[in-house]
Every structure is written in C-alpha cells, then in structure tokens.
Amino acid sequence: MFETLTRYLFYRCIECCRRFDILLKVGEIHPVKSGNPKPVYFRKYKVCMFSTNLLAMTSPTIYRSAESVLNALNAHKADNIEAVNTLIEVYNNALNAFMEDEKQNPVTNRHPLVVLEGLDGCGKSTVSKKLASKLQAERWCTPPESIKNIRHLFDEHAVLRTAYYALGNYIAALECSILLKKQPVIMDRYWHSTSAYAIAQAVNDFPGEVEIPPEGDTFYHWPNDLLKPNLVLFLDVNEDNRIQRLSRRTEITLQENLLRNSQQFRDNIILAYKNMVSPQAIFVDSNLKMNKVIAAINDKLQDVLK
C-alpha cells in the first residue's frame, strides 16, 4: 500500500513539475522504472525529492552500494563538474590499484581492520596512535587523505556532500584492502559515522519530518559491497570532558557548534551508533585515564587478534 501511495504522489508531482530529479529511500537504494529520463528511487520513511531549482534535501541519503553513490554523483555532475570528476577519478584509481594488487598478490587471509568511532574530542587520535604502535598497525581515516584536499568543493551542495563522504568510505576501503595484506589497520571513522551523522543531521534540520529509524531497521545494516571491519569501537565521553579536550583546538566547525549547543543532536548520533549491527559498535568508556582506556580496548581486541 505504501509503495502504491508513493507512486501516486510521485506522478502527481510530475504533473505539477517536470524537473524533479530523484526520490530517495533510506535503506537499500534501487531504481524503479518510469517514463522519467532520470533515475527514480523510493524512500522507506518519507518521500524525499530533489529538484534542480526548487527543493533541497529533506532527509538523509544512506547509500547501500558504491554503484548508488556513483549514480548520484553522475546525476548531479553538472552542479560541480570539476569536483565530481576529481572524486570519481580518485575512486577509479583506487579501484584499479586494488584490482592490480589482487592479481599480483592474491591473499585470502588479511590482518584485522579496527575502526575507532566517537564524537570529536573523545580521544580517537590519541588512542589510534597508541594502538598503532602496540599492534604495529597502519593508521587510516575517512575521508582518506587522497580526497581531503577537495572536501571544501562539496560543502555547499547537500547531495554531493553526502555522496562525497559515502564514496570516501569506499576509497578508504580499497586503499586499506591493500595494506591489510601486510599489517593491521586502525581506521579513524568509517561507515557507521557517515550514517549516524547523516540521520542526526536530518532530524535536526527537518524536525517532525524525519525520525530516527527504529532499532532493528535495515538502515543500520552494513553495505554488502563495503569492506567490513573486524571490530568497531565507540569511544564514549561525557560532554564536559569532551569540551575540555576540544578547548585546545583553534578551529570550531559548524557541526561542532551544533554538537555543543544541541543535546538532542548528540543523543541522536549516539542512539544511531547503538542501533548499528553487523558489525555493532562496542562502547568503551573514554572518560577514564588513557592507560585504562587502552587496557579496556585490549580486552576487546583479544578475539580479533587470535
């Protein structure tokens, strides 16, 4: 019944305006055939439309495959040709390097990929350095260094910005897949972060229109074509300690201002992390002294390092 209603609403919109680009669905994104020359998608919770001139994004885009990210980038390439072409070129280079390495060095058993998640100021950088030293691991991050220099080109476009971070996960995964043949990798943020922040931002931007998906929803399932980490750790810190640690930083982003000023925004991010499954995010108390935080993480690592 919902799909029938969605189709009806879509075609009613087309009658009024023929410039709608896409509809999005939280969860698995898939095309639906129609007479519209551009891809059409259906969203699970609310109908969400993009118009070239009329509408901005009214709910989060959660991409379930690299193909869906590339489709979105290509659909909006005209909005910023240079940025999109550069991003896709970096992705293609990473993909080609991965495929070539697979031919030259086929390995079935890889070292562990450990992801550190958490709000800014939770201690990810410090923990990452200590774990990398202990495990003789490589440190990586999302978005990866290979595309950080173009991040500012995507800031002003809601669709392209989301696609940038989504494809950044795939680029980082391709780069790490090569490294994991030789050593463990400690990743600073990954897909969980992209998804948790996207839904929390949408709830904040469109109160009453977008809601946090319930626990158990497919929203929280890992994409099938994205390298899955062996362990995801969420460094949990109270707000007073977080602000104190951030006081040393000179640059405060718009998102950090929102984190500081909106407890609901922080709570929604954390709730989304708690609802993540396969793999779930394991919470570690990061309010403790660093040696105790590392000791707690070492306990979580035992099964991964066997």
Phi, psi and omega in degrees: 000319180299317181296322178297316178297319180298315179299318180298313180298321180298310183290333174294321178295320181298324179298326183272327183212123184264015184250013176292137183268300185214158167246146184241152178234125173289132189111207183290126181268128182213146182283151175236133183293141175199178179280351180289130183292342180261160181301143178239133180231157177242140185255146188285320188263313178216150176291129183232120186242146173246130173241142182306320185240338194261320189236145172261173182293132181250005175197165190286148174258118177246107184278135183256004179198158176297324180299318181293325177294313180297323177298318180294318179298315181292327180294332182245019182302323183298337181288335178196078187301314183300313182295313182295315180299320179295315180297314180294324178297318178296318178299313181297322178296317178295320179295316180295320178296320178296314182294322178294319179294324178297324178291317185280325185225068180292118181228132180267327181260115179252159175289165183291146170251117181247127182252133174255124179239165178148164178290156176304134181096001182279346179107017183300317183297314180295314180296319180301315180297316182291319179292320180298320179293317182293319186264000187053049185254160174271141176265135179222172181204165170234138353296147183290162181302332184295342180232005181296329183291347179247006183302320183297339181288346184253358189296329189266005184232113187302314183292311182293324179298314179297318179295325178301310181292324179295312180291332175301325176297318181290323177296314179300320179297317179296317180294318181290329181301326177287316181296324185293347175287341185247329185198163175294161177231133173255115185257127175270103183071151180198212188299322180304318180296313179304315184287315183297316180290324181297313182288321179295321179294319180294319178297321178292318184285331184229067182299135181088344180257326182238136179235155175296127177302145183291159176303137181093353180290151180294346174310323188270005182273142182291139178299140185293332186258012181252133179310124185266132179287156176281334182205136176238121181245127176258117180276107187266124182224145179286162189293324180298313179294322181297313180296319179298318180292325181284347183296341179281345183275144183267336183251126178247120182278167176299321180293323177295322175300320178293319177301318182290323189265349184230105176296326180297320178298314178298315182297322180292323176298312182295320178299318179299317176301317182294333181274351181294140179226158169050060007265151176279160175268121180269124185276135178234132181289110182263010175279344183287169173297151189302323180295328178284325176297315180296321179297318179295321179292321178302323178296321180290335185278345188303313182292327182290325186271359179294000000 
